Amino acid sequence: MQKPQYRAFAVLMVFTFLGGQAAAKLPKIKTEDLVARHIESLGAVADRRTVVANGLCQLTILAGGAGQLEGPATITSDGEKVAFHFDFQNANYNREQFGFDGERAFVAFMVPGTRSHLGEFLLTFEELLKEGLIGGPLTTAWPVPHLEERKAKINVRGGEKVQDKEYYRAEYRIRKGDGNLDVDLFFDPETFRLVRNEYTHREPEGIGAFPGTERTGTHPGLAGQNTWRKVVESFAQYQEAQGVSVPTDWTIEASLSRGGQTQVWQWRVLIQRITFNDPIDPKVFQLK
């Protein structure tokens, strides 16, 4: 006697869910309107000349291994210059340091002679650092408020569902670099804050040497294999600091898949302190 009632309830839930999906469809928006609303959501970013953010970084290996580390994190920016430093002081993973000094991108070894999956990705696609995409609105280099002067372009592609919520997705066009790298930016349809950046690169089988192998030698044997790499940044817990809305929960997830095996590493940074317009020593933007 209970089974028909259960089926009726299940059917009702299906229709309710489908109805929710239809109602969640986002209205169309022009690219220039999305950009304007996003800039408005950031607050007084024009008043930020420099930014220094300090917090705690937790590294977690989600797939292809196991392990967890914690250490202090510092994010520094001055105009288009950026520097990111996660300090783990571990024999197997000493640090993560990367950035852009205004002319060249730099990525440190996590231990002598070896870079992490994230470091390899950023070294290969250094335009992500040069164009200020990494770190999003946590830095003064974030390009969306400066599209014309940076000669950058984005194009809204409509709504896309991520983790059961629909966001506006915009394609970002890299000025230079690998044309096979897809860059997608996701914006909250209610607040127009940035919630996610996705960087995806797929390499067909038999293309030859893995990008970056010649420089670091940290991924031997990848040549000729079908490889898929993706880095996702997530931005959450926005708070107001001196009239500027900044994300205080920033996550980077780097995935590497080859030969049916996948490795996923996650860096989660919780911002504890942030200051604007303090003088910054130029040496901060140099690899040490």
C-alpha positions as CSV (number, residue, x, y, z in Angstrom):
1,M,0.0,0.0,0.0
2,Q,2.9,2.4,0.6
3,K,4.6,1.9,-2.7
4,P,2.1,3.8,-4.9
5,Q,2.2,6.7,-2.5
6,Y,6.0,6.7,-2.7
7,R,5.9,6.7,-6.5
8,A,3.5,9.6,-6.5
9,F,5.7,11.5,-4.1
10,A,8.7,10.8,-6.3
11,V,6.9,12.0,-9.5
12,L,5.9,15.2,-7.6
13,M,9.5,15.8,-6.6
14,V,10.7,15.3,-10.2
15,F,8.2,17.8,-11.5
16,T,9.1,20.2,-8.7
17,F,12.8,19.9,-9.5
18,L,12.3,20.4,-13.2
19,G,10.1,23.4,-12.5
20,G,12.9,24.8,-10.4
21,Q,15.3,24.3,-13.2
22,A,13.1,26.2,-15.7
23,A,12.6,29.0,-13.2
24,A,16.3,29.3,-12.7
25,K,17.0,30.2,-16.3
26,L,18.8,33.5,-16.4
27,P,17.8,36.5,-18.5
28,K,20.1,37.5,-21.2
29,I,22.6,40.2,-20.5
30,K,25.0,42.2,-22.7
31,T,28.7,41.9,-22.0
32,E,29.0,45.6,-21.3
33,D,26.2,45.5,-18.8
34,L,27.7,42.5,-16.9
35,V,31.1,44.3,-16.8
36,A,29.5,47.5,-15.4
37,R,27.5,45.6,-12.8
38,H,30.6,43.6,-11.8
39,I,32.7,46.8,-11.4
40,E,29.9,48.3,-9.3
41,S,29.9,45.2,-7.1
42,L,33.5,45.6,-6.3
43,G,33.1,49.0,-4.7
44,A,35.9,51.6,-4.5
45,V,38.5,49.5,-6.4
46,A,39.8,52.6,-8.2
47,D,41.1,53.8,-4.8
48,R,43.3,50.7,-4.4
49,R,46.9,51.3,-5.5
50,T,48.3,48.4,-3.6
51,V,46.9,45.4,-1.8
52,V,48.5,43.1,0.8
53,A,46.4,40.2,2.0
54,N,47.6,37.8,4.7
55,G,46.0,34.5,5.7
56,L,46.3,30.8,6.1
57,C,46.7,28.3,3.2
58,Q,45.7,24.6,3.5
59,L,46.9,22.2,0.8
60,T,44.9,19.0,0.4
61,I,45.5,16.2,-2.1
62,L,42.0,15.2,-3.2
63,A,42.9,12.5,-5.7
64,G,45.9,10.5,-6.8
65,G,47.4,10.5,-3.3
66,A,46.8,11.7,0.2
67,G,48.2,14.4,2.4
68,Q,47.5,17.8,3.9
69,L,49.7,20.8,4.8
70,E,49.1,24.2,6.3
71,G,51.1,27.4,6.3
72,P,50.9,31.2,6.0
73,A,49.8,32.8,2.8
74,T,50.6,36.3,1.4
75,I,49.1,37.9,-1.6
76,T,50.7,41.2,-2.7
77,S,49.8,43.4,-5.7
78,D,50.8,46.8,-7.0
79,G,49.1,47.8,-10.3
80,E,49.7,44.9,-12.7
81,K,52.4,43.4,-10.5
82,V,51.4,40.4,-8.3
83,A,53.1,38.0,-6.0
84,F,51.6,34.9,-4.3
85,H,53.5,33.0,-1.5
86,F,52.3,29.9,0.4
87,D,55.0,28.8,2.9
88,F,54.7,25.2,4.0
89,Q,58.3,24.5,5.2
90,N,57.9,20.8,4.5
91,A,60.7,18.6,3.2
92,N,58.5,17.4,0.4
93,Y,56.8,20.7,-0.3
94,N,58.6,23.8,0.9
95,R,56.6,26.5,-0.7
96,E,54.5,27.8,-3.6
97,Q,55.6,31.2,-5.0
98,F,54.5,32.7,-8.3
99,G,53.7,36.1,-9.7
100,F,54.4,38.8,-12.3
101,D,57.0,41.6,-11.9
102,G,55.6,43.9,-14.6
103,E,57.7,42.3,-17.3
104,R,58.1,38.6,-16.6
105,A,56.1,35.9,-14.9
106,F,57.9,33.8,-12.3
107,V,57.1,30.4,-10.7
108,A,59.3,28.9,-8.0
109,F,60.1,25.2,-7.4
110,M,58.2,23.6,-4.6
111,V,61.4,21.8,-3.7
112,P,64.7,22.1,-5.6
113,G,64.2,21.0,-9.2
114,T,60.5,20.2,-9.0
115,R,57.3,22.3,-9.4
116,S,53.8,21.4,-8.3
117,H,51.0,20.7,-10.8
118,L,49.9,24.3,-10.3
119,G,53.4,25.7,-10.7
120,E,53.8,23.7,-14.0
121,F,50.5,25.0,-15.3
122,L,51.2,28.6,-14.4
123,L,54.7,28.4,-16.0
124,T,53.2,26.9,-19.2
125,F,50.4,29.5,-19.3
126,E,52.2,32.5,-17.8
127,E,49.7,34.9,-19.5
128,L,47.3,34.0,-16.6
129,L,49.7,35.8,-14.3
130,K,50.7,38.5,-16.7
131,E,47.1,39.5,-17.4
132,G,46.1,39.5,-13.7
133,L,43.6,36.6,-13.8
134,I,45.0,34.6,-10.9
135,G,43.7,35.8,-7.6
136,G,40.7,37.6,-9.2
137,P,39.5,40.7,-7.3
138,L,41.9,40.0,-4.5
139,T,44.5,41.9,-6.4
140,T,44.9,45.2,-8.2
141,A,45.8,43.3,-11.3
142,W,42.3,41.9,-11.9
143,P,41.6,42.9,-15.5
144,V,37.8,43.2,-15.8
145,P,37.7,46.7,-14.3
146,H,40.5,47.7,-16.8
147,L,39.5,46.0,-20.0
148,E,40.2,48.9,-22.4
149,E,43.6,49.9,-21.0
150,R,44.7,46.3,-20.7
151,K,43.3,45.5,-24.2
152,A,41.5,42.5,-22.8
153,K,38.2,41.1,-24.0
154,I,35.4,39.0,-22.5
155,N,32.2,37.8,-24.1
156,V,29.1,36.7,-22.1
157,R,27.9,33.2,-23.2
158,G,24.8,33.1,-21.1
159,G,24.0,31.0,-18.0
160,E,25.7,27.8,-16.9
161,K,24.9,25.6,-13.9
162,V,27.8,24.9,-11.5
163,Q,27.1,22.9,-8.3
164,D,23.3,23.3,-8.6
165,K,23.3,27.1,-9.2
166,E,23.3,29.0,-12.4
167,Y,25.8,31.7,-13.1
168,Y,26.6,34.0,-15.9
169,R,29.6,32.6,-17.9
170,A,31.9,34.8,-19.8
171,E,34.8,33.8,-22.0
172,Y,38.0,35.6,-21.5
173,R,40.3,36.0,-24.5
174,I,44.0,35.8,-23.7
175,R,46.0,38.4,-25.6
176,K,48.9,36.1,-26.3
177,G,49.8,32.5,-25.5
178,D,48.3,29.1,-26.2
179,G,45.1,29.2,-28.3
180,N,44.1,25.9,-26.9
181,L,43.6,27.3,-23.4
182,D,40.0,28.0,-22.5
183,V,39.4,30.7,-19.9
184,D,35.9,31.1,-18.4
185,L,34.7,33.5,-15.7
186,F,31.6,32.9,-13.7
187,F,29.6,35.7,-12.1
188,D,26.8,35.6,-9.5
189,P,23.5,36.7,-11.2
190,E,22.3,38.5,-8.1
191,T,25.4,40.3,-6.9
192,F,27.6,40.1,-10.1
193,R,30.6,39.2,-8.0
194,L,33.1,36.9,-9.4
195,V,32.6,33.3,-8.1
196,R,34.8,31.2,-10.3
197,N,37.6,31.1,-12.9
198,E,38.2,28.0,-15.0
199,Y,41.3,27.4,-17.1
200,T,41.2,24.3,-19.2
201,H,43.7,22.8,-21.6
202,R,43.5,19.5,-23.5
203,E,46.3,18.0,-25.5
204,P,45.6,15.3,-28.2
205,E,47.5,12.1,-28.1
206,G,50.9,12.1,-29.9
207,I,51.6,15.8,-29.8
208,G,55.1,15.3,-28.6
209,A,56.7,16.9,-25.5
210,F,54.6,18.0,-22.6
211,P,54.7,21.8,-22.4
212,G,57.2,22.8,-19.7
213,T,59.0,19.5,-19.6
214,E,62.0,20.9,-21.4
215,R,62.4,23.6,-18.8
216,T,61.8,21.6,-15.6
217,G,62.0,17.9,-16.3
218,T,59.4,17.3,-13.6
219,H,57.0,15.3,-15.8
220,P,59.0,12.6,-17.7
221,G,57.1,10.2,-19.9
222,L,54.1,12.4,-20.6
223,A,55.0,12.9,-24.3
224,G,52.5,11.2,-26.6
225,Q,49.9,10.6,-23.9
226,N,46.4,12.0,-23.9
227,T,46.6,14.7,-21.2
228,W,43.9,16.9,-19.7
229,R,44.6,19.7,-17.3
230,K,42.4,22.1,-15.5
231,V,42.8,24.8,-12.8
232,V,39.7,26.2,-11.1
233,E,39.7,29.2,-8.8
234,S,36.7,29.8,-6.5
235,F,35.9,33.0,-4.6
236,A,33.5,33.1,-1.6
237,Q,32.8,34.9,1.6
238,Y,33.0,38.4,0.3
239,Q,33.5,41.1,2.9
240,E,33.8,44.9,2.7
241,A,37.2,46.4,3.5
242,Q,37.6,50.1,3.2
243,G,34.8,50.4,0.8
244,V,36.0,47.5,-1.4
245,S,34.2,44.1,-1.6
246,V,36.8,41.3,-1.5
247,P,36.6,37.5,-1.3
248,T,38.1,36.1,2.0
249,D,37.8,32.5,1.0
250,W,39.9,31.7,-2.1
251,T,40.4,28.2,-3.4
252,I,42.6,26.9,-6.3
253,E,42.1,23.3,-7.5
254,A,44.5,21.9,-10.0
255,S,43.7,18.7,-11.9
256,L,46.0,16.6,-14.1
257,S,44.6,13.6,-15.9
258,R,46.6,11.2,-18.1
259,G,46.4,7.6,-19.0
260,G,43.2,7.1,-17.0
261,Q,44.8,8.4,-13.8
262,T,43.8,11.7,-12.3
263,Q,45.6,13.8,-9.6
264,V,43.8,16.7,-7.9
265,W,45.4,19.2,-5.5
266,Q,43.6,21.9,-3.7
267,W,44.9,25.1,-2.1
268,R,42.4,26.9,0.1
269,V,43.4,30.4,1.4
270,L,41.4,32.1,4.2
271,I,42.2,35.8,4.3
272,Q,42.6,37.1,7.8
273,R,44.0,40.6,7.2
274,I,44.0,42.9,4.2
275,T,45.4,46.4,3.8
276,F,45.4,48.9,0.9
277,N,47.8,51.5,-0.3
278,D,50.8,50.6,1.8
279,P,54.2,51.1,0.3
280,I,55.6,47.8,-1.2
281,D,59.2,46.9,-1.7
282,P,59.8,46.1,-5.4
283,K,61.8,43.1,-4.2
284,V,58.5,41.4,-3.3
285,F,57.9,40.8,-6.9
286,Q,61.1,39.0,-7.5
287,L,61.7,35.2,-7.3
288,K,63.6,34.3,-4.2
